[in-house]
Amino acid sequence: MIEALNIHQAKTHLSRLIERVAKGGSVVIAKAGKPVARLVPIDAPERGKAKRLGFMAGQLRVPADFDRMGEREIEALFGVGQ
């Protein structure tokens, strides 16, 4: 269950709540016991927002021999080919 402050508590302690949020926390505010708002840092990621696939397309280059990189070292570690 989410611990929430009622609106009166939030108004009374707004300065303290803002300090808590500034340190990376969050605060839930409830009305009649039902959560209605969340106080979060302005740079917090949006909840439920899907991460974009392929957002770095064209920015990375994978070498042609990627699947064989370090092959000799790995074989040596496991005693393969000895």
mmCIF file of the N, C-alpha and C atoms, coordinates in Angstrom:
data_MODEL
# 
_entry.id   MODEL 
# 
loop_
_atom_site.group_PDB 
_atom_site.id 
_atom_site.type_symbol 
_atom_site.label_atom_id 
_atom_site.label_alt_id 
_atom_site.label_comp_id 
_atom_site.label_asym_id 
_atom_site.label_entity_id 
_atom_site.label_seq_id 
_atom_site.pdbx_PDB_ins_code 
_atom_site.Cartn_x 
_atom_site.Cartn_y 
_atom_site.Cartn_z 
_atom_site.occupancy 
_atom_site.B_iso_or_equiv 
_atom_site.pdbx_formal_charge 
_atom_site.auth_seq_id 
_atom_site.auth_comp_id 
_atom_site.auth_asym_id 
_atom_site.auth_atom_id 
_atom_site.pdbx_PDB_model_num 
ATOM 1   N N  . MET A 1 1  ? 0.839   -1.187  0.000   1.00 0.00 ? 1  MET A N  1 
ATOM 2   C CA . MET A 1 1  ? 0.000   0.000   0.000   1.00 0.00 ? 1  MET A CA 1 
ATOM 3   C C  . MET A 1 1  ? 0.883   1.249   0.000   1.00 0.00 ? 1  MET A C  1 
ATOM 4   N N  . ILE A 1 2  ? 0.460   2.247   -0.696  1.00 0.00 ? 2  ILE A N  1 
ATOM 5   C CA . ILE A 1 2  ? 1.201   3.498   -0.793  1.00 0.00 ? 2  ILE A CA 1 
ATOM 6   C C  . ILE A 1 2  ? 0.917   4.363   0.429   1.00 0.00 ? 2  ILE A C  1 
ATOM 7   N N  . GLU A 1 3  ? 1.988   4.828   1.044   1.00 0.00 ? 3  GLU A N  1 
ATOM 8   C CA . GLU A 1 3  ? 1.812   5.752   2.169   1.00 0.00 ? 3  GLU A CA 1 
ATOM 9   C C  . GLU A 1 3  ? 1.598   7.140   1.589   1.00 0.00 ? 3  GLU A C  1 
ATOM 10  N N  . ALA A 1 4  ? 0.493   7.774   1.977   1.00 0.00 ? 4  ALA A N  1 
ATOM 11  C CA . ALA A 1 4  ? 0.153   9.077   1.406   1.00 0.00 ? 4  ALA A CA 1 
ATOM 12  C C  . ALA A 1 4  ? -0.159  10.073  2.517   1.00 0.00 ? 4  ALA A C  1 
ATOM 13  N N  . LEU A 1 5  ? 0.121   11.323  2.231   1.00 0.00 ? 5  LEU A N  1 
ATOM 14  C CA . LEU A 1 5  ? -0.233  12.410  3.140   1.00 0.00 ? 5  LEU A CA 1 
ATOM 15  C C  . LEU A 1 5  ? -1.551  13.006  2.668   1.00 0.00 ? 5  LEU A C  1 
ATOM 16  N N  . ASN A 1 6  ? -2.373  13.459  3.619   1.00 0.00 ? 6  ASN A N  1 
ATOM 17  C CA . ASN A 1 6  ? -3.585  14.132  3.176   1.00 0.00 ? 6  ASN A CA 1 
ATOM 18  C C  . ASN A 1 6  ? -3.248  15.567  2.758   1.00 0.00 ? 6  ASN A C  1 
ATOM 19  N N  . ILE A 1 7  ? -4.162  16.203  2.117   1.00 0.00 ? 7  ILE A N  1 
ATOM 20  C CA . ILE A 1 7  ? -3.911  17.545  1.563   1.00 0.00 ? 7  ILE A CA 1 
ATOM 21  C C  . ILE A 1 7  ? -3.517  18.527  2.654   1.00 0.00 ? 7  ILE A C  1 
ATOM 22  N N  . HIS A 1 8  ? -4.177  18.466  3.803   1.00 0.00 ? 8  HIS A N  1 
ATOM 23  C CA . HIS A 1 8  ? -3.845  19.380  4.901   1.00 0.00 ? 8  HIS A CA 1 
ATOM 24  C C  . HIS A 1 8  ? -2.395  19.186  5.355   1.00 0.00 ? 8  HIS A C  1 
ATOM 25  N N  . GLN A 1 9  ? -1.980  17.914  5.519   1.00 0.00 ? 9  GLN A N  1 
ATOM 26  C CA . GLN A 1 9  ? -0.593  17.641  5.913   1.00 0.00 ? 9  GLN A CA 1 
ATOM 27  C C  . GLN A 1 9  ? 0.380   18.162  4.858   1.00 0.00 ? 9  GLN A C  1 
ATOM 28  N N  . ALA A 1 10 ? 0.047   17.966  3.607   1.00 0.00 ? 10 ALA A N  1 
ATOM 29  C CA . ALA A 1 10 ? 0.926   18.415  2.524   1.00 0.00 ? 10 ALA A CA 1 
ATOM 30  C C  . ALA A 1 10 ? 1.078   19.932  2.536   1.00 0.00 ? 10 ALA A C  1 
ATOM 31  N N  . LYS A 1 11 ? -0.029  20.634  2.735   1.00 0.00 ? 11 LYS A N  1 
ATOM 32  C CA . LYS A 1 11 ? 0.051   22.109  2.784   1.00 0.00 ? 11 LYS A CA 1 
ATOM 33  C C  . LYS A 1 11 ? 0.863   22.567  3.991   1.00 0.00 ? 11 LYS A C  1 
ATOM 34  N N  . THR A 1 12 ? 0.656   21.902  5.117   1.00 0.00 ? 12 THR A N  1 
ATOM 35  C CA . THR A 1 12 ? 1.349   22.285  6.357   1.00 0.00 ? 12 THR A CA 1 
ATOM 36  C C  . THR A 1 12 ? 2.852   22.058  6.259   1.00 0.00 ? 12 THR A C  1 
ATOM 37  N N  . HIS A 1 13 ? 3.265   20.995  5.591   1.00 0.00 ? 13 HIS A N  1 
ATOM 38  C CA . HIS A 1 13 ? 4.676   20.614  5.541   1.00 0.00 ? 13 HIS A CA 1 
ATOM 39  C C  . HIS A 1 13 ? 5.281   20.737  4.137   1.00 0.00 ? 13 HIS A C  1 
ATOM 40  N N  . LEU A 1 14 ? 4.750   21.631  3.331   1.00 0.00 ? 14 LEU A N  1 
ATOM 41  C CA . LEU A 1 14 ? 5.193   21.737  1.936   1.00 0.00 ? 14 LEU A CA 1 
ATOM 42  C C  . LEU A 1 14 ? 6.696   21.960  1.810   1.00 0.00 ? 14 LEU A C  1 
ATOM 43  N N  . SER A 1 15 ? 7.284   22.808  2.620   1.00 0.00 ? 15 SER A N  1 
ATOM 44  C CA . SER A 1 15 ? 8.728   23.065  2.539   1.00 0.00 ? 15 SER A CA 1 
ATOM 45  C C  . SER A 1 15 ? 9.530   21.799  2.787   1.00 0.00 ? 15 SER A C  1 
ATOM 46  N N  . ARG A 1 16 ? 9.157   21.026  3.799   1.00 0.00 ? 16 ARG A N  1 
ATOM 47  C CA . ARG A 1 16 ? 9.856   19.768  4.090   1.00 0.00 ? 16 ARG A CA 1 
ATOM 48  C C  . ARG A 1 16 ? 9.685   18.757  2.959   1.00 0.00 ? 16 ARG A C  1 
ATOM 49  N N  . LEU A 1 17 ? 8.496   18.714  2.413   1.00 0.00 ? 17 LEU A N  1 
ATOM 50  C CA . LEU A 1 17 ? 8.228   17.782  1.323   1.00 0.00 ? 17 LEU A CA 1 
ATOM 51  C C  . LEU A 1 17 ? 9.046   18.123  0.087   1.00 0.00 ? 17 LEU A C  1 
ATOM 52  N N  . ILE A 1 18 ? 9.177   19.406  -0.196  1.00 0.00 ? 18 ILE A N  1 
ATOM 53  C CA . ILE A 1 18 ? 9.981   19.834  -1.337  1.00 0.00 ? 18 ILE A CA 1 
ATOM 54  C C  . ILE A 1 18 ? 11.445  19.483  -1.111  1.00 0.00 ? 18 ILE A C  1 
ATOM 55  N N  . GLU A 1 19 ? 11.931  19.620  0.108   1.00 0.00 ? 19 GLU A N  1 
ATOM 56  C CA . GLU A 1 19 ? 13.312  19.220  0.408   1.00 0.00 ? 19 GLU A CA 1 
ATOM 57  C C  . GLU A 1 19 ? 13.505  17.729  0.160   1.00 0.00 ? 19 GLU A C  1 
ATOM 58  N N  . ARG A 1 20 ? 12.535  16.922  0.591   1.00 0.00 ? 20 ARG A N  1 
ATOM 59  C CA . ARG A 1 20 ? 12.610  15.476  0.386   1.00 0.00 ? 20 ARG A CA 1 
ATOM 60  C C  . ARG A 1 20 ? 12.650  15.148  -1.108  1.00 0.00 ? 20 ARG A C  1 
ATOM 61  N N  . VAL A 1 21 ? 11.808  15.801  -1.871  1.00 0.00 ? 21 VAL A N  1 
ATOM 62  C CA . VAL A 1 21 ? 11.746  15.565  -3.318  1.00 0.00 ? 21 VAL A CA 1 
ATOM 63  C C  . VAL A 1 21 ? 13.038  16.033  -3.985  1.00 0.00 ? 21 VAL A C  1 
ATOM 64  N N  . ALA A 1 22 ? 13.590  17.143  -3.531  1.00 0.00 ? 22 ALA A N  1 
ATOM 65  C CA . ALA A 1 22 ? 14.834  17.661  -4.107  1.00 0.00 ? 22 ALA A CA 1 
ATOM 66  C C  . ALA A 1 22 ? 15.990  16.679  -3.905  1.00 0.00 ? 22 ALA A C  1 
ATOM 67  N N  . LYS A 1 23 ? 15.897  15.834  -2.884  1.00 0.00 ? 23 LYS A N  1 
ATOM 68  C CA . LYS A 1 23 ? 16.926  14.830  -2.619  1.00 0.00 ? 23 LYS A CA 1 
ATOM 69  C C  . LYS A 1 23 ? 16.641  13.520  -3.355  1.00 0.00 ? 23 LYS A C  1 
ATOM 70  N N  . GLY A 1 24 ? 15.642  13.525  -4.237  1.00 0.00 ? 24 GLY A N  1 
ATOM 71  C CA . GLY A 1 24 ? 15.357  12.347  -5.042  1.00 0.00 ? 24 GLY A CA 1 
ATOM 72  C C  . GLY A 1 24 ? 14.155  11.534  -4.606  1.00 0.00 ? 24 GLY A C  1 
ATOM 73  N N  . GLY A 1 25 ? 13.488  11.944  -3.551  1.00 0.00 ? 25 GLY A N  1 
ATOM 74  C CA . GLY A 1 25 ? 12.323  11.203  -3.084  1.00 0.00 ? 25 GLY A CA 1 
ATOM 75  C C  . GLY A 1 25 ? 11.058  11.573  -3.839  1.00 0.00 ? 25 GLY A C  1 
ATOM 76  N N  . SER A 1 26 ? 9.964   11.023  -3.404  1.00 0.00 ? 26 SER A N  1 
ATOM 77  C CA . SER A 1 26 ? 8.669   11.406  -3.968  1.00 0.00 ? 26 SER A CA 1 
ATOM 78  C C  . SER A 1 26 ? 7.639   11.368  -2.847  1.00 0.00 ? 26 SER A C  1 
ATOM 79  N N  . VAL A 1 27 ? 6.531   12.055  -3.059  1.00 0.00 ? 27 VAL A N  1 
ATOM 80  C CA . VAL A 1 27 ? 5.490   12.161  -2.048  1.00 0.00 ? 27 VAL A CA 1 
ATOM 81  C C  . VAL A 1 27 ? 4.143   11.954  -2.731  1.00 0.00 ? 27 VAL A C  1 
ATOM 82  N N  . VAL A 1 28 ? 3.292   11.150  -2.111  1.00 0.00 ? 28 VAL A N  1 
ATOM 83  C CA . VAL A 1 28 ? 1.937   10.954  -2.625  1.00 0.00 ? 28 VAL A CA 1 
ATOM 84  C C  . VAL A 1 28 ? 0.988   11.752  -1.748  1.00 0.00 ? 28 VAL A C  1 
ATOM 85  N N  . ILE A 1 29 ? 0.075   12.469  -2.393  1.00 0.00 ? 29 ILE A N  1 
ATOM 86  C CA . ILE A 1 29 ? -0.911  13.274  -1.680  1.00 0.00 ? 29 ILE A CA 1 
ATOM 87  C C  . ILE A 1 29 ? -2.284  12.661  -1.938  1.00 0.00 ? 29 ILE A C  1 
ATOM 88  N N  . ALA A 1 30 ? -3.051  12.513  -0.860  1.00 0.00 ? 30 ALA A N  1 
ATOM 89  C CA . ALA A 1 30 ? -4.358  11.863  -0.963  1.00 0.00 ? 30 ALA A CA 1 
ATOM 90  C C  . ALA A 1 30 ? -5.479  12.811  -0.556  1.00 0.00 ? 30 ALA A C  1 
ATOM 91  N N  . LYS A 1 31 ? -6.652  12.526  -1.123  1.00 0.00 ? 31 LYS A N  1 
ATOM 92  C CA . LYS A 1 31 ? -7.861  13.249  -0.741  1.00 0.00 ? 31 LYS A CA 1 
ATOM 93  C C  . LYS A 1 31 ? -8.859  12.192  -0.290  1.00 0.00 ? 31 LYS A C  1 
ATOM 94  N N  . ALA A 1 32 ? -9.311  12.319  0.931   1.00 0.00 ? 32 ALA A N  1 
ATOM 95  C CA . ALA A 1 32 ? -10.232 11.344  1.523   1.00 0.00 ? 32 ALA A CA 1 
ATOM 96  C C  . ALA A 1 32 ? -9.628  9.944   1.492   1.00 0.00 ? 32 ALA A C  1 
ATOM 97  N N  . GLY A 1 33 ? -8.296  9.855   1.714   1.00 0.00 ? 33 GLY A N  1 
ATOM 98  C CA . GLY A 1 33 ? -7.621  8.570   1.773   1.00 0.00 ? 33 GLY A CA 1 
ATOM 99  C C  . GLY A 1 33 ? -7.282  7.954   0.420   1.00 0.00 ? 33 GLY A C  1 
ATOM 100 N N  . LYS A 1 34 ? -7.662  8.607   -0.661  1.00 0.00 ? 34 LYS A N  1 
ATOM 101 C CA . LYS A 1 34 ? -7.397  8.079   -2.002  1.00 0.00 ? 34 LYS A CA 1 
ATOM 102 C C  . LYS A 1 34 ? -6.287  8.897   -2.669  1.00 0.00 ? 34 LYS A C  1 
ATOM 103 N N  . PRO A 1 35 ? -5.180  8.240   -3.080  1.00 0.00 ? 35 PRO A N  1 
ATOM 104 C CA . PRO A 1 35 ? -4.081  8.978   -3.732  1.00 0.00 ? 35 PRO A CA 1 
ATOM 105 C C  . PRO A 1 35 ? -4.580  9.723   -4.971  1.00 0.00 ? 35 PRO A C  1 
ATOM 106 N N  . VAL A 1 36 ? -4.227  11.014  -5.040  1.00 0.00 ? 36 VAL A N  1 
ATOM 107 C CA . VAL A 1 36 ? -4.663  11.828  -6.177  1.00 0.00 ? 36 VAL A CA 1 
ATOM 108 C C  . VAL A 1 36 ? -3.501  12.539  -6.876  1.00 0.00 ? 36 VAL A C  1 
ATOM 109 N N  . ALA A 1 37 ? -2.344  12.634  -6.215  1.00 0.00 ? 37 ALA A N  1 
ATOM 110 C CA . ALA A 1 37 ? -1.223  13.356  -6.819  1.00 0.00 ? 37 ALA A CA 1 
ATOM 111 C C  . ALA A 1 37 ? 0.091   12.803  -6.295  1.00 0.00 ? 37 ALA A C  1 
ATOM 112 N N  . ARG A 1 38 ? 1.136   12.994  -7.096  1.00 0.00 ? 38 ARG A N  1 
ATOM 113 C CA . ARG A 1 38 ? 2.476   12.574  -6.695  1.00 0.00 ? 38 ARG A CA 1 
ATOM 114 C C  . ARG A 1 38 ? 3.404   13.763  -6.922  1.00 0.00 ? 38 ARG A C  1 
ATOM 115 N N  . LEU A 1 39 ? 4.189   14.097  -5.909  1.00 0.00 ? 39 LEU A N  1 
ATOM 116 C CA . LEU A 1 39 ? 5.186   15.158  -5.986  1.00 0.00 ? 39 LEU A CA 1 
ATOM 117 C C  . LEU A 1 39 ? 6.526   14.484  -6.238  1.00 0.00 ? 39 LEU A C  1 
ATOM 118 N N  . VAL A 1 40 ? 7.140   14.752  -7.404  1.00 0.00 ? 40 VAL A N  1 
ATOM 119 C CA . VAL A 1 40 ? 8.399   14.108  -7.798  1.00 0.00 ? 40 VAL A CA 1 
ATOM 120 C C  . VAL A 1 40 ? 9.381   15.157  -8.294  1.00 0.00 ? 40 VAL A C  1 
ATOM 121 N N  . PRO A 1 41 ? 10.690  14.817  -8.334  1.00 0.00 ? 41 PRO A N  1 
ATOM 122 C CA . PRO A 1 41 ? 11.664  15.762  -8.878  1.00 0.00 ? 41 PRO A CA 1 
ATOM 123 C C  . PRO A 1 41 ? 11.337  16.076  -10.337 1.00 0.00 ? 41 PRO A C  1 
ATOM 124 N N  . ILE A 1 42 ? 11.609  17.277  -10.748 1.00 0.00 ? 42 ILE A N  1 
ATOM 125 C CA . ILE A 1 42 ? 11.267  17.710  -12.102 1.00 0.00 ? 42 ILE A CA 1 
ATOM 126 C C  . ILE A 1 42 ? 12.017  16.912  -13.168 1.00 0.00 ? 42 ILE A C  1 
ATOM 127 N N  . ASP A 1 43 ? 13.194  16.378  -12.833 1.00 0.00 ? 43 ASP A N  1 
ATOM 128 C CA . ASP A 1 43 ? 13.965  15.618  -13.816 1.00 0.00 ? 43 ASP A CA 1 
ATOM 129 C C  . ASP A 1 43 ? 13.726  14.110  -13.704 1.00 0.00 ? 43 ASP A C  1 
ATOM 130 N N  . ALA A 1 44 ? 12.713  13.697  -12.949 1.00 0.00 ? 44 ALA A N  1 
ATOM 131 C CA . ALA A 1 44 ? 12.399  12.274  -12.815 1.00 0.00 ? 44 ALA A CA 1 
ATOM 132 C C  . ALA A 1 44 ? 11.821  11.754  -14.135 1.00 0.00 ? 44 ALA A C  1 
ATOM 133 N N  . PRO A 1 45 ? 12.165  10.526  -14.515 1.00 0.00 ? 45 PRO A N  1 
ATOM 134 C CA . PRO A 1 45 ? 11.595  9.973   -15.751 1.00 0.00 ? 45 PRO A CA 1 
ATOM 135 C C  . PRO A 1 45 ? 10.096  9.785   -15.597 1.00 0.00 ? 45 PRO A C  1 
ATOM 136 N N  . GLU A 1 46 ? 9.384   9.936   -16.700 1.00 0.00 ? 46 GLU A N  1 
ATOM 137 C CA . GLU A 1 46 ? 7.943   9.756   -16.650 1.00 0.00 ? 46 GLU A CA 1 
ATOM 138 C C  . GLU A 1 46 ? 7.611   8.302   -16.381 1.00 0.00 ? 46 GLU A C  1 
ATOM 139 N N  . ARG A 1 47 ? 6.657   8.066   -15.504 1.00 0.00 ? 47 ARG A N  1 
ATOM 140 C CA . ARG A 1 47 ? 6.253   6.703   -15.165 1.00 0.00 ? 47 ARG A CA 1 
ATOM 141 C C  . ARG A 1 47 ? 5.542   6.057   -16.342 1.00 0.00 ? 47 ARG A C  1 
ATOM 142 N N  . GLY A 1 48 ? 5.897   4.808   -16.578 1.00 0.00 ? 48 GLY A N  1 
ATOM 143 C CA . GLY A 1 48 ? 5.211   4.046   -17.606 1.00 0.00 ? 48 GLY A CA 1 
ATOM 144 C C  . GLY A 1 48 ? 5.572   4.397   -19.029 1.00 0.00 ? 48 GLY A C  1 
ATOM 145 N N  . LYS A 1 49 ? 6.482   5.312   -19.198 1.00 0.00 ? 49 LYS A N  1 
ATOM 146 C CA . LYS A 1 49 ? 6.862   5.691   -20.551 1.00 0.00 ? 49 LYS A CA 1 
ATOM 147 C C  . LYS A 1 49 ? 7.779   4.605   -21.116 1.00 0.00 ? 49 LYS A C  1 
ATOM 148 N N  . ALA A 1 50 ? 7.410   4.075   -22.274 1.00 0.00 ? 50 ALA A N  1 
ATOM 149 C CA . ALA A 1 50 ? 8.179   2.995   -22.892 1.00 0.00 ? 50 ALA A CA 1 
ATOM 150 C C  . ALA A 1 50 ? 9.507   3.516   -23.420 1.00 0.00 ? 50 ALA A C  1 
ATOM 151 N N  . LYS A 1 51 ? 10.539  2.688   -23.283 1.00 0.00 ? 51 LYS A N  1 
ATOM 152 C CA . LYS A 1 51 ? 11.836  3.053   -23.831 1.00 0.00 ? 51 LYS A CA 1 
ATOM 153 C C  . LYS A 1 51 ? 11.796  2.833   -25.336 1.00 0.00 ? 51 LYS A C  1 
ATOM 154 N N  . ARG A 1 52 ? 12.409  3.723   -26.057 1.00 0.00 ? 52 ARG A N  1 
ATOM 155 C CA . ARG A 1 52 ? 12.417  3.624   -27.516 1.00 0.00 ? 52 ARG A CA 1 
ATOM 156 C C  . ARG A 1 52 ? 13.481  2.647   -27.972 1.00 0.00 ? 52 ARG A C  1 
ATOM 157 N N  . LEU A 1 53 ? 13.088  1.732   -28.816 1.00 0.00 ? 53 LEU A N  1 
ATOM 158 C CA . LEU A 1 53 ? 14.041  0.810   -29.402 1.00 0.00 ? 53 LEU A CA 1 
ATOM 159 C C  . LEU A 1 53 ? 14.668  1.481   -30.615 1.00 0.00 ? 53 LEU A C  1 
ATOM 160 N N  . GLY A 1 54 ? 15.935  1.262   -30.803 1.00 0.00 ? 54 GLY A N  1 
ATOM 161 C CA . GLY A 1 54 ? 16.609  1.798   -31.977 1.00 0.00 ? 54 GLY A CA 1 
ATOM 162 C C  . GLY A 1 54 ? 16.917  3.282   -31.904 1.00 0.00 ? 54 GLY A C  1 
ATOM 163 N N  . PHE A 1 55 ? 16.889  3.881   -30.741 1.00 0.00 ? 55 PHE A N  1 
ATOM 164 C CA . PHE A 1 55 ? 17.126  5.320   -30.642 1.00 0.00 ? 55 PHE A CA 1 
ATOM 165 C C  . PHE A 1 55 ? 18.563  5.719   -30.969 1.00 0.00 ? 55 PHE A C  1 
ATOM 166 N N  . MET A 1 56 ? 19.483  4.746   -31.013 1.00 0.00 ? 56 MET A N  1 
ATOM 167 C CA . MET A 1 56 ? 20.870  5.062   -31.363 1.00 0.00 ? 56 MET A CA 1 
ATOM 168 C C  . MET A 1 56 ? 21.241  4.524   -32.749 1.00 0.00 ? 56 MET A C  1 
ATOM 169 N N  . ALA A 1 57 ? 20.237  4.239   -33.554 1.00 0.00 ? 57 ALA A N  1 
ATOM 170 C CA . ALA A 1 57 ? 20.487  3.696   -34.893 1.00 0.00 ? 57 ALA A CA 1 
ATOM 171 C C  . ALA A 1 57 ? 21.428  4.619   -35.666 1.00 0.00 ? 57 ALA A C  1 
ATOM 172 N N  . GLY A 1 58 ? 22.442  4.007   -36.267 1.00 0.00 ? 58 GLY A N  1 
ATOM 173 C CA . GLY A 1 58 ? 23.400  4.766   -37.059 1.00 0.00 ? 58 GLY A CA 1 
ATOM 174 C C  . GLY A 1 58 ? 24.518  5.403   -36.256 1.00 0.00 ? 58 GLY A C  1 
ATOM 175 N N  . GLN A 1 59 ? 24.472  5.322   -34.936 1.00 0.00 ? 59 GLN A N  1 
ATOM 176 C CA . GLN A 1 59 ? 25.482  5.958   -34.099 1.00 0.00 ? 59 GLN A CA 1 
ATOM 177 C C  . GLN A 1 59 ? 26.560  4.982   -33.630 1.00 0.00 ? 59 GLN A C  1 
ATOM 178 N N  . LEU A 1 60 ? 26.314  3.693   -33.796 1.00 0.00 ? 60 LEU A N  1 
ATOM 179 C CA . LEU A 1 60 ? 27.268  2.684   -33.374 1.00 0.00 ? 60 LEU A CA 1 
ATOM 180 C C  . LEU A 1 60 ? 27.673  1.833   -34.568 1.00 0.00 ? 60 LEU A C  1 
ATOM 181 N N  . ARG A 1 61 ? 28.892  1.330   -34.521 1.00 0.00 ? 61 ARG A N  1 
ATOM 182 C CA . ARG A 1 61 ? 29.376  0.453   -35.583 1.00 0.00 ? 61 ARG A CA 1 
ATOM 183 C C  . ARG A 1 61 ? 29.877  -0.834  -34.950 1.00 0.00 ? 61 ARG A C  1 
ATOM 184 N N  . VAL A 1 62 ? 29.351  -1.957  -35.399 1.00 0.00 ? 62 VAL A N  1 
ATOM 185 C CA . VAL A 1 62 ? 29.758  -3.255  -34.884 1.00 0.00 ? 62 VAL A CA 1 
ATOM 186 C C  . VAL A 1 62 ? 30.772  -3.832  -35.862 1.00 0.00 ? 62 VAL A C  1 
ATOM 187 N N  . PRO A 1 63 ? 31.972  -4.187  -35.388 1.00 0.00 ? 63 PRO A N  1 
ATOM 188 C CA . PRO A 1 63 ? 32.999  -4.739  -36.282 1.00 0.00 ? 63 PRO A CA 1 
ATOM 189 C C  . PRO A 1 63 ? 32.536  -6.041  -36.921 1.00 0.00 ? 63 PRO A C  1 
ATOM 190 N N  . ALA A 1 64 ? 33.001  -6.305  -38.125 1.00 0.00 ? 64 ALA A N  1 
ATOM 191 C CA . ALA A 1 64 ? 32.622  -7.517  -38.854 1.00 0.00 ? 64 ALA A CA 1 
ATOM 192 C C  . ALA A 1 64 ? 33.026  -8.776  -38.091 1.00 0.00 ? 64 ALA A C  1 
ATOM 193 N N  . ASP A 1 65 ? 34.121  -8.730  -37.331 1.00 0.00 ? 65 ASP A N  1 
ATOM 194 C CA . ASP A 1 65 ? 34.586  -9.902  -36.604 1.00 0.00 ? 65 ASP A CA 1 
ATOM 195 C C  . ASP A 1 65 ? 34.098  -9.917  -35.140 1.00 0.00 ? 65 ASP A C  1 
ATOM 196 N N  . PHE A 1 66 ? 33.024  -9.220  -34.851 1.00 0.00 ? 66 PHE A N  1 
ATOM 197 C CA . PHE A 1 66 ? 32.527  -9.082  -33.481 1.00 0.00 ? 66 PHE A CA 1 
ATOM 198 C C  . PHE A 1 66 ? 32.343  -10.436 -32.790 1.00 0.00 ? 66 PHE A C  1 
ATOM 199 N N  . ASP A 1 67 ? 31.783  -11.411 -33.520 1.00 0.00 ? 67 ASP A N  1 
ATOM 200 C CA . ASP A 1 67 ? 31.514  -12.699 -32.892 1.00 0.00 ? 67 ASP A CA 1 
ATOM 201 C C  . ASP A 1 67 ? 32.767  -13.544 -32.672 1.00 0.00 ? 67 ASP A C  1 
ATOM 202 N N  . ARG A 1 68 ? 33.900  -13.074 -33.154 1.00 0.00 ? 68 ARG A N  1 
ATOM 203 C CA . ARG A 1 68 ? 35.157  -13.804 -32.955 1.00 0.00 ? 68 ARG A CA 1 
ATOM 204 C C  . ARG A 1 68 ? 36.155  -13.011 -32.105 1.00 0.00 ? 68 ARG A C  1 
ATOM 205 N N  . MET A 1 69 ? 35.783  -11.840 -31.672 1.00 0.00 ? 69 MET A N  1 
ATOM 206 C CA . MET A 1 69 ? 36.689  -10.999 -30.874 1.00 0.00 ? 69 MET A CA 1 
ATOM 207 C C  . MET A 1 69 ? 37.060  -11.717 -29.580 1.00 0.00 ? 69 MET A C  1 
ATOM 208 N N  . GLY A 1 70 ? 38.327  -11.791 -29.270 1.00 0.00 ? 70 GLY A N  1 
ATOM 209 C CA . GLY A 1 70 ? 38.811  -12.410 -28.042 1.00 0.00 ? 70 GLY A CA 1 
ATOM 210 C C  . GLY A 1 70 ? 38.741  -13.925 -28.049 1.00 0.00 ? 70 GLY A C  1 
ATOM 211 N N  . GLU A 1 71 ? 38.531  -14.479 -29.222 1.00 0.00 ? 71 GLU A N  1 
ATOM 212 C CA . GLU A 1 71 ? 38.370  -15.931 -29.346 1.00 0.00 ? 71 GLU A CA 1 
ATOM 213 C C  . GLU A 1 71 ? 39.556  -16.704 -28.761 1.00 0.00 ? 71 GLU A C  1 
ATOM 214 N N  . ARG A 1 72 ? 40.766  -16.297 -29.089 1.00 0.00 ? 72 ARG A N  1 
ATOM 215 C CA . ARG A 1 72 ? 41.966  -17.001 -28.593 1.00 0.00 ? 72 ARG A CA 1 
ATOM 216 C C  . ARG A 1 72 ? 42.081  -16.916 -27.075 1.00 0.00 ? 72 ARG A C  1 
ATOM 217 N N  . GLU A 1 73 ? 41.817  -15.746 -26.537 1.00 0.00 ? 73 GLU A N  1 
ATOM 218 C CA . GLU A 1 73 ? 41.898  -15.560 -25.090 1.00 0.00 ? 73 GLU A CA 1 
ATOM 219 C C  . GLU A 1 73 ? 40.867  -16.425 -24.360 1.00 0.00 ? 73 GLU A C  1 
ATOM 220 N N  . ILE A 1 74 ? 39.681  -16.492 -24.923 1.00 0.00 ? 74 ILE A N  1 
ATOM 221 C CA . ILE A 1 74 ? 38.616  -17.291 -24.296 1.00 0.00 ? 74 ILE A CA 1 
ATOM 222 C C  . ILE A 1 74 ? 38.979  -18.770 -24.355 1.00 0.00 ? 74 ILE A C  1 
ATOM 223 N N  . GLU A 1 75 ? 39.480  -19.209 -25.514 1.00 0.00 ? 75 GLU A N  1 
ATOM 224 C CA . GLU A 1 75 ? 39.895  -20.611 -25.642 1.00 0.00 ? 75 GLU A CA 1 
ATOM 225 C C  . GLU A 1 75 ? 40.991  -20.941 -24.646 1.00 0.00 ? 75 GLU A C  1 
ATOM 226 N N  . ALA A 1 76 ? 41.934  -20.014 -24.464 1.00 0.00 ? 76 ALA A N  1 
ATOM 227 C CA . ALA A 1 76 ? 43.022  -20.235 -23.516 1.00 0.00 ? 76 ALA A CA 1 
ATOM 228 C C  . ALA A 1 76 ? 42.487  -20.363 -22.080 1.00 0.00 ? 76 ALA A C  1 
ATOM 229 N N  . LEU A 1 77 ? 41.495  -19.564 -21.750 1.00 0.00 ? 77 LEU A N  1 
ATOM 230 C CA . LEU A 1 77 ? 40.923  -19.624 -20.412 1.00 0.00 ? 77 LEU A CA 1 
ATOM 231 C C  . LEU A 1 77 ? 40.279  -20.974 -20.118 1.00 0.00 ? 77 LEU A C  1 
ATOM 232 N N  . PHE A 1 78 ? 39.682  -21.581 -21.140 1.00 0.00 ? 78 PHE A N  1 
ATOM 233 C CA . PHE A 1 78 ? 38.981  -22.839 -20.950 1.00 0.00 ? 78 PHE A CA 1 
ATOM 234 C C  . PHE A 1 78 ? 39.770  -24.057 -21.427 1.00 0.00 ? 78 PHE A C  1 
ATOM 235 N N  . GLY A 1 79 ? 41.009  -23.848 -21.832 1.00 0.00 ? 79 GLY A N  1 
ATOM 236 C CA . GLY A 1 79 ? 41.863  -24.942 -22.215 1.00 0.00 ? 79 GLY A CA 1 
ATOM 237 C C  . GLY A 1 79 ? 41.435  -25.623 -23.521 1.00 0.00 ? 79 GLY A C  1 
ATOM 238 N N  . VAL A 1 80 ? 40.749  -24.899 -24.361 1.00 0.00 ? 80 VAL A N  1 
ATOM 239 C CA . VAL A 1 80 ? 40.294  -25.450 -25.635 1.00 0.00 ? 80 VAL A CA 1 
ATOM 240 C C  . VAL A 1 80 ? 41.473  -25.421 -26.624 1.00 0.00 ? 80 VAL A C  1 
ATOM 241 N N  . GLY A 1 81 ? 41.630  -26.476 -27.394 1.00 0.00 ? 81 GLY A N  1 
ATOM 242 C CA . GLY A 1 81 ? 42.663  -26.510 -28.423 1.00 0.00 ? 81 GLY A CA 1 
ATOM 243 C C  . GLY A 1 81 ? 44.064  -26.784 -27.882 1.00 0.00 ? 81 GLY A C  1 
ATOM 244 N N  . GLN A 1 82 ? 44.186  -27.217 -26.658 1.00 0.00 ? 82 GLN A N  1 
ATOM 245 C CA . GLN A 1 82 ? 45.510  -27.471 -26.077 1.00 0.00 ? 82 GLN A CA 1 
ATOM 246 C C  . GLN A 1 82 ? 45.817  -28.938 -26.054 1.00 0.00 ? 82 GLN A C  1 
# 
